[in-house]
Amino acid sequence: MDAISLLALLFLFFAGVAGQCDNVKVLQEWQGNYQAEFRDNAPKDIDGLRLELSFQSRVLRLELQKGSVEQVDDFTFIITDPALKVSAGEEVWYLIQVYYYFTFPQVVKNVMNDELLCEDNTLTTPEPMVNPCDATGMKPHDYAQVLCMSYVFYEAQRSGPLPADQRVTWRGDSALDDGSDVGHDLSGGYYDAGDHVKFGFPMAFTTTMLGWGLVDFLEGHQEAGQEKYGLAAIKWATDYFLKAHTDTYEFYGQVGSGGPDHAYWGRPEDMTMDRPSYKIDATNGGTELAGETAAALAVASVAFQESDAAYASALLDHAKQLYDFADKYRKNYHDSIPDASAFYRSWNGYGDELCWAALWLAKATGDDQFIEKAKAHWEEFDLTKDSVAQFSWDDKRAGVYALFYNLTSDTQYLDLLNVYLDWLKSGATYTPEGLVHLDAWGANRHAANVAFISLWAAKHGIDGKKNREWARGQIGQLLGDNSRYERSFVVGYGQNPPERPHHRSSSCPFPPSDCHFGLLQPGPNVHTLYGALVGGPSQNGEYEDDRQDYVRNEVACDYNAAFTAALAALVEIS
Ligand SMILES: *[C@@H]1O[C@H](CO)[C@@H](O)[C@H](O)[C@H]1NC(C)=O
């Protein structure tokens, strides 16, 4: 053992002892519980014991050999034993069994019949985070507040070194060595969902949608005071994409491996598994990935044009290169990054991403050559050949119709968009509550995605009233207009919101941490994951606030993306 480890051990030893009341001694320890004895002299004559014990961290329950126990809160318990009689100075001895989920709960205070015997203030529990978006005078649906909270959620998903203005205070720096396996700095970007893989494809779609929402619903953002948070949320991803674009035809599209990452339930700050970096290049192309990232960077360049022209221009250069890369070395990205296959395989191919990227470049540059390219992709891949159901990280066709129409005013695209919007209202499946149900996995997110398309259409003069009111109803379902559940599906917002999202970092306590109960413990997540939209109900309307149900109760960057944009739209029109 070297001197440093010895010092560390000594430190841990003393740190451990310092917080304990020494009239309580641990006798035996098991996983998740321990037995201890309380031994002290009675400070006065006792006729009936009343012993109050306070613990430093959360206790699940306390068991005794005799007497009875009352739980005051998660940290404080009162033991009463009316039969116990001792005179002042005589010893009182009690055996306790302490059950807990996470951090070993040391006794930091005890009071016997109103006399303080021990109090140790050296160990303090960090203050819980407060909602930075708490508005006074909340309206029935305070879209501005939820918009604000949605951006807070993105701060909870941040990977890499965190800035001083980080509002999610229970997060810390993590995954600082990402990319070290390939000699690049790939720190930063977003953790995908309840896990800690940085999946580039959905991260890029998330960024495109946040960008679209900010650019086309800037007024809504400004009205809610959220423009700067919108830019920050986009930049957190685009800074990472610029780093990941290591050469003209080389782009890192994933850090972390699904299997080992998902097998770990803990905080990203404490991860120790290998986090391999995966790339696409001229030999192994990745058209969907490069195309979607090009789209994200192009729309981001529009978003940053006003406030930071130099950054906007760097984003646009990379966007053009990545689009060229996507087009030139065509290949399904999951064949080049097979680790993504089980999670974000591109099911519908790359024709839509090529078209979508070219359209966003047309929007960002005003250069008609990109419209011509988009038209060529449209024809080549015959993007009208099957009907469209979802608008998602995989399938961008509904967005392609909207953008094409916006850029060309050509009614063939408008007609397709209208057919789709009509189908959503009268042809699609709904839950009994009235939520459009496009997928069992993350139904809420799919409803939010199409609500955004509908709100975008309304703003652009397409069947305004109908599209707006339908979308308002869908977002309303997510915010609590659902008589079956009478709940909001946004963590920390509205009535009866989910408290147990399938999300590792919010379900684990601060260090020193041990999160082996994080997934299974039945109580709420340790931290409130403000602003996260959970997966949502099944087709027949079933939903439970159950952390183990990752189909209906996970959260993800892509779940909140178009949702954020839709909220900005609703702020704008309400
Ligand atoms: C395209 O979008 C811009 C920005 O929202 C808008 O000003 C313009 O009117 C739109 N054009 C069409 C044809 O919808």
The ligand as a MOL file (V3000), in Angstrom:
LIG
                    3D

  0  0  0     0  0            999 V3000
M  V30 BEGIN CTAB
M  V30 COUNTS 14 14 0 0 0
M  V30 BEGIN ATOM
M  V30 1 C -41.4060 29.4960 -43.7140 0
M  V30 2 O -41.0230 29.7390 -42.3530 0
M  V30 3 C -40.7010 31.0790 -42.0760 0
M  V30 4 C -40.2120 31.1170 -40.6440 0
M  V30 5 O -41.1750 30.5830 -39.7720 0
M  V30 6 C -41.8970 31.9610 -42.3490 0
M  V30 7 O -41.5550 33.3080 -42.1200 0
M  V30 8 C -42.3900 31.7600 -43.7730 0
M  V30 9 O -43.5720 32.4690 -43.9730 0
M  V30 10 C -42.6340 30.2940 -44.0390 0
M  V30 11 N -43.0490 30.0770 -45.4270 0
M  V30 12 C -44.0740 29.2810 -45.7430 0
M  V30 13 C -44.3580 29.1130 -47.1850 0
M  V30 14 O -44.7150 28.7130 -44.8930 0
M  V30 END ATOM
M  V30 BEGIN BOND
M  V30 1 1 1 2
M  V30 2 1 1 10
M  V30 3 1 2 3
M  V30 4 1 3 4
M  V30 5 1 3 6
M  V30 6 1 4 5
M  V30 7 1 6 7
M  V30 8 1 6 8
M  V30 9 1 8 9
M  V30 10 1 8 10
M  V30 11 1 10 11
M  V30 12 1 11 12
M  V30 13 1 12 13
M  V30 14 2 12 14
M  V30 END BOND
M  V30 END CTAB
M  END
